[in-house]
């Protein structure tokens, strides 16, 4: 089997920093010299090239235009490479991975996000293992020559997750990411154990034409419920903001206040054509609005169930679907069904 070709796209983040020997300060790492820095990569059955976004992006500053740029880089190089590794800051990596999972349409090659909690130039870095393993996963193919992981995924600290199922849950731990409602696509120990039963369940057709969706709507707001939220505050976010899409973070299994003013405001927004998606503030568990009266009121008002979607995935999916500017009925249909394995029914 021929060697896989991998394009590393360095966007910025902690992983791309090393110590300047002269000053002791952290400076950007030059990934063009990746083989000199990590000679062990030569033992992998891959050929690596690097594209560095200049200037690097602090992940806290990531915006829609950055996602479009990343998607264009993959589109423009899609035919040349067997897989892609995106090096990204950890703070918004789950948002970016979710966004690209929707934007990359008919994707049939690995796009693996990774980063680190400790700069790659520090002796005790987690970045070295994350980088090397992400490259190995991006280049892995089965006996038929097809990629083992033909989807957008996120690799961090010995586990590979579906990109749109992840959340950064720790600012300190090296296992900074978790996928609370979907099992890992792979566990990494002495060997990489792929869980083929949960990888790309939407069965990509390798003959389909790859394309990207560049039109994302940023007319989206996130409303996190809390006891004591005022009607004026909710109105400002649901209606006065002019948002076309709302991610409503509710309690437990999708529950919310049953106060008439609350239900009326939500219904007013829905009646105006605002797409309201219900996701739970709980990391583990699903939205089931039919279970309790406090959730049933939202369902009757026309709120869309987010099932087990993360906030990151719900935001990205709304931006993607609203960006298509479809009739409301078609928009709601896309929001109610899984498109990239972002939730399971």
C-alpha positions as CSV (number, residue, x, y, z in Angstrom):
1,X,0.0,0.0,0.0
2,X,1.4,3.4,-1.0
3,X,2.3,6.0,1.6
4,X,-0.5,8.3,2.7
5,X,0.0,12.1,2.1
6,X,-1.0,14.4,5.0
7,X,-1.4,18.1,5.0
8,X,-1.0,19.7,8.4
9,X,-2.8,23.0,8.7
10,X,-1.4,25.1,11.6
11,X,-3.9,27.7,12.7
12,X,-2.3,28.8,16.0
13,X,-2.7,27.8,19.6
14,X,-0.5,26.5,22.5
15,X,0.8,23.5,20.5
16,X,2.6,25.8,18.1
17,X,4.9,27.5,20.7
18,X,8.5,26.7,21.7
19,X,11.1,28.3,23.9
20,X,13.6,30.7,22.3
21,X,17.0,29.5,23.4
22,X,18.4,33.1,23.4
23,X,15.6,34.8,25.4
24,X,13.7,32.1,27.1
25,X,10.5,33.5,25.7
26,X,7.8,31.4,24.0
27,X,7.9,32.0,20.2
28,X,6.0,30.3,17.3
29,X,7.3,26.9,16.3
30,X,8.2,26.5,12.6
31,X,6.3,23.5,11.5
32,X,8.1,23.4,8.1
33,X,10.9,21.8,10.0
34,X,8.7,19.1,11.5
35,X,10.9,16.2,10.4
36,X,14.0,17.7,12.0
37,X,12.1,18.4,15.2
38,X,10.4,15.0,15.3
39,X,12.5,12.5,13.4
40,X,10.3,9.7,14.6
41,X,7.7,10.8,12.1
42,X,9.9,9.4,9.4
43,X,8.9,5.9,10.6
44,X,5.3,6.5,9.9
45,X,4.0,5.4,6.5
46,X,3.1,9.0,5.6
47,X,4.4,12.0,3.7
48,X,3.8,15.3,5.4
49,X,3.5,18.8,4.2
50,X,2.6,21.9,6.2
51,X,0.4,24.9,5.6
52,X,0.7,27.7,8.2
53,X,-2.0,30.3,8.5
54,X,-0.3,33.7,8.9
55,X,-0.6,35.3,11.3
56,X,-1.6,32.5,13.7
57,X,-5.0,32.8,15.3
58,X,-5.5,32.8,19.1
59,X,-8.4,30.4,19.3
60,X,-10.4,32.9,21.4
61,X,-10.5,35.1,18.3
62,X,-11.8,32.4,16.0
63,X,-14.7,33.7,13.9
64,X,-16.8,32.5,11.0
65,X,-14.4,33.8,8.4
66,X,-11.6,31.6,9.9
67,X,-13.8,28.5,9.5
68,X,-14.4,29.4,5.9
69,X,-10.7,29.9,5.3
70,X,-9.9,26.5,6.8
71,X,-12.6,24.9,4.7
72,X,-11.2,26.5,1.5
73,X,-7.7,25.2,2.3
74,X,-9.0,21.7,2.5
75,X,-11.1,22.1,-0.6
76,X,-8.2,23.5,-2.6
77,X,-5.9,20.6,-1.5
78,X,-8.5,17.9,-1.2
79,X,-7.3,15.9,-4.3
80,X,-3.6,16.1,-3.4
81,X,-3.8,14.6,0.1
82,X,-5.2,11.5,1.8
83,X,-5.9,13.3,5.1
84,X,-5.6,16.5,7.0
85,X,-4.5,17.5,10.5
86,X,-5.6,20.8,11.9
87,X,-3.6,22.2,14.8
88,X,-5.8,24.5,16.7
89,X,-6.0,26.3,20.1
90,X,-8.0,24.3,22.6
91,X,-10.5,27.0,23.8
92,X,-12.7,26.9,20.7
93,X,-11.5,23.7,19.1
94,X,-14.8,22.0,19.7
95,X,-16.7,24.9,17.9
96,X,-14.3,24.7,14.9
97,X,-14.5,20.9,14.7
98,X,-18.3,21.1,14.8
99,X,-18.4,23.8,12.2
100,X,-16.2,22.1,9.7
101,X,-18.1,18.8,10.2
102,X,-21.1,20.5,8.6
103,X,-19.2,22.7,6.1
104,X,-17.3,19.9,4.5
105,X,-20.0,18.2,2.4
106,X,-19.5,14.7,1.1
107,X,-16.3,14.4,3.1
108,X,-14.6,11.0,2.6
109,X,-11.2,11.8,4.1
110,X,-10.0,12.3,7.7
111,X,-9.8,15.8,9.1
112,X,-8.3,15.5,12.5
113,X,-8.2,18.4,15.0
114,X,-5.7,18.4,17.7
115,X,-3.7,20.7,20.0
116,X,-2.1,20.7,23.4
117,X,-2.3,22.0,26.9
118,X,1.5,22.5,27.1
119,X,3.5,24.2,24.3
120,X,5.2,21.7,22.0
121,X,8.6,23.2,22.7
122,X,8.3,22.4,26.5
123,X,10.0,19.2,27.5
124,X,6.9,17.8,29.3
125,X,4.5,18.6,26.5
126,X,1.4,16.7,25.6
127,X,1.6,18.2,22.1
128,X,4.2,15.8,20.8
129,X,2.1,12.6,21.3
130,X,-1.1,14.4,20.2
131,X,0.5,15.6,16.9
132,X,2.2,12.3,16.0
133,X,-0.9,10.2,16.8
134,X,-3.2,12.6,14.9
135,X,-1.0,12.3,11.9
136,X,-1.0,8.5,12.1
137,X,-4.8,8.4,12.4
138,X,-5.2,10.8,9.4
139,X,-3.1,8.5,7.3
140,X,-4.6,5.2,8.4
141,X,-6.4,3.2,5.7
142,X,-8.1,-0.2,5.7
143,X,-7.3,-3.2,3.6
144,X,-9.4,-1.7,0.8
145,X,-7.3,1.4,0.7
146,X,-10.0,3.6,2.1
147,X,-9.4,5.9,5.2
148,X,-10.4,4.4,8.5
149,X,-11.8,7.6,9.8
150,X,-13.5,9.5,6.9
151,X,-14.9,12.3,9.0
152,X,-14.0,15.4,11.1
153,X,-12.7,14.1,14.4
154,X,-10.8,15.5,17.4
155,X,-7.8,13.7,18.9
156,X,-6.6,14.5,22.4
157,X,-4.8,12.5,25.1
158,X,-5.2,8.9,23.9
159,X,-8.8,9.3,22.6
160,X,-10.3,10.1,19.2
161,X,-13.8,11.7,19.3
162,X,-16.3,12.7,16.7
163,X,-15.6,16.4,16.2
164,X,-19.2,17.6,16.7
165,X,-19.6,15.5,19.8
166,X,-16.9,17.2,21.9
167,X,-16.6,19.7,24.7
168,X,-13.6,21.2,26.4
169,X,-14.2,20.3,30.0
170,X,-10.9,21.2,31.7
171,X,-8.5,24.1,31.5
172,X,-5.9,22.1,33.5
173,X,-6.1,18.4,32.7
174,X,-4.2,16.9,29.8
175,X,-7.4,15.0,28.8
176,X,-9.1,18.4,28.3
177,X,-11.8,17.1,25.9
178,X,-14.7,14.8,26.5
179,X,-17.6,13.3,24.5
180,X,-20.2,12.7,27.1
181,X,-22.9,11.2,24.9
182,X,-20.9,9.3,22.2
183,X,-18.2,6.8,22.7
184,X,-14.7,7.4,21.3
185,X,-14.0,6.6,17.7
186,X,-10.7,5.1,18.8
187,X,-8.7,4.5,22.0
188,X,-5.0,4.8,21.9
189,X,-2.6,2.7,23.9
190,X,0.2,0.4,22.7
191,X,-2.0,0.1,19.6
192,X,-4.7,2.2,18.1
193,X,-8.0,0.5,18.7
194,X,-10.6,1.8,16.2
195,X,-14.3,1.4,17.0
196,X,-15.5,0.9,13.5
197,X,-19.1,0.5,14.6
198,X,-19.4,4.2,15.5
199,X,-17.2,5.8,12.8
200,X,-18.9,7.7,10.1
201,X,-22.4,6.1,10.5
202,X,-23.7,8.2,7.6
203,X,-21.6,6.0,5.3
204,X,-19.7,8.4,3.0
205,X,-19.9,7.7,-0.7
206,X,-16.3,7.8,-1.9
207,X,-17.6,8.6,-5.4
208,X,-19.5,11.7,-4.3
209,X,-18.0,15.1,-5.2
210,X,-16.5,16.9,-2.2
211,X,-17.6,20.5,-1.7
212,X,-17.7,23.1,1.0
213,X,-20.5,25.3,2.3
214,X,-19.2,28.8,2.7
215,X,-22.4,30.6,3.7
216,X,-22.7,30.6,7.5
217,X,-25.2,32.7,9.3
218,X,-23.9,34.5,12.4
219,X,-27.5,35.5,13.4
220,X,-27.4,33.1,16.2
221,X,-27.5,33.6,20.0
222,X,-27.1,31.3,23.0
223,X,-29.5,31.8,25.9
224,X,-28.6,30.0,29.1
225,X,-31.5,29.8,31.5
226,X,-31.0,30.6,35.2
227,X,-33.4,31.1,38.1
228,X,-34.5,34.7,38.2
229,X,-34.0,35.5,34.5
230,X,-36.1,38.6,33.7
231,X,-38.7,38.9,30.9
232,X,-36.8,42.0,29.5
233,X,-33.6,40.0,29.4
234,X,-35.2,37.1,27.6
235,X,-37.0,39.4,25.1
236,X,-33.8,41.2,24.3
237,X,-32.1,37.9,23.4
238,X,-34.9,36.0,21.8
239,X,-36.6,38.8,19.8
240,X,-35.0,42.2,20.0
241,X,-31.6,40.9,19.0
242,X,-33.0,40.0,15.5
243,X,-31.5,36.6,15.8
244,X,-32.7,34.0,13.3
245,X,-31.5,31.1,15.5
246,X,-31.4,30.5,19.2
247,X,-29.7,27.8,21.2
248,X,-31.7,27.6,24.4
249,X,-29.8,26.0,27.3
250,X,-32.4,24.5,29.5
251,X,-32.3,22.4,32.7
252,X,-32.1,18.6,33.0
253,X,-34.0,16.8,30.3
254,X,-34.9,20.0,28.5
255,X,-37.0,21.7,31.1
256,X,-37.8,25.4,31.4
257,X,-40.0,27.7,33.5
258,X,-43.8,27.2,32.9
259,X,-44.5,30.9,33.7
260,X,-46.9,32.3,31.2
261,X,-44.6,35.2,30.3
262,X,-41.8,32.8,29.5
263,X,-43.8,30.5,27.3
264,X,-45.4,33.5,25.5
265,X,-42.0,35.0,24.7
266,X,-40.6,31.7,23.3
267,X,-43.8,31.2,21.3
268,X,-43.6,34.8,20.0
269,X,-40.1,34.2,18.8
270,X,-41.0,30.9,17.1
271,X,-44.0,32.5,15.4
272,X,-41.7,35.1,14.0
273,X,-39.7,32.4,12.3
274,X,-36.9,32.2,14.8
275,X,-35.5,28.6,15.0
276,X,-35.2,27.8,18.7
277,X,-33.2,24.7,19.6
278,X,-33.4,23.1,23.0
279,X,-30.1,21.7,24.5
280,X,-29.5,20.7,28.1
281,X,-27.1,22.4,30.4
282,X,-26.2,18.9,31.6
283,X,-23.2,17.5,29.8
284,X,-24.5,13.9,30.0
285,X,-28.1,13.0,29.0
286,X,-30.6,13.9,26.4
287,X,-33.3,16.5,25.9
288,X,-36.7,14.8,26.2
289,X,-39.3,17.6,26.2
290,X,-42.2,15.2,26.4
291,X,-41.3,13.8,29.8
292,X,-42.3,16.7,32.1
293,X,-44.7,19.6,31.9
294,X,-41.8,22.0,32.1
295,X,-40.5,20.7,28.8
296,X,-43.7,19.9,27.1
297,X,-44.6,23.6,27.0
298,X,-41.5,24.3,24.9
299,X,-42.4,21.4,22.5
300,X,-45.9,22.8,22.1
301,X,-44.5,26.2,21.4
302,X,-42.5,24.9,18.4
303,X,-39.1,24.5,20.0
304,X,-36.8,22.0,18.2
305,X,-35.3,19.3,20.4
306,X,-31.5,19.2,20.3
307,X,-31.5,15.6,21.7
308,X,-27.9,15.1,22.9
309,X,-26.3,17.9,20.9
310,X,-23.6,19.9,22.5
311,X,-23.9,23.7,22.6
312,X,-21.0,23.8,20.2
313,X,-22.6,21.5,17.7
314,X,-26.0,23.3,18.0
315,X,-24.4,26.7,17.3
316,X,-22.4,25.4,14.4
317,X,-25.4,23.5,12.9
318,X,-27.7,26.5,13.2
319,X,-25.1,28.7,11.4
320,X,-24.7,26.1,8.7
321,X,-28.4,25.4,8.1
322,X,-29.5,29.0,8.3
323,X,-26.8,29.9,5.9
324,X,-28.5,27.9,3.2
325,X,-31.4,30.4,3.3
326,X,-34.0,27.7,2.8
327,X,-37.8,28.0,3.5
328,X,-38.5,27.6,7.2
329,X,-40.1,24.2,6.8
330,X,-36.9,22.9,5.2
331,X,-34.7,24.6,7.7
332,X,-36.6,22.9,10.6
333,X,-36.4,19.5,8.8
334,X,-32.6,19.8,8.7
335,X,-32.4,20.8,12.3
336,X,-34.6,17.9,13.4
337,X,-32.5,15.2,11.9
338,X,-28.8,14.3,12.2
339,X,-26.7,15.4,9.3
340,X,-23.2,14.4,10.5
341,X,-23.8,12.2,13.4
342,X,-24.2,15.2,15.8
343,X,-26.9,13.3,17.6
344,X,-28.6,10.0,17.5
345,X,-32.3,9.4,17.6
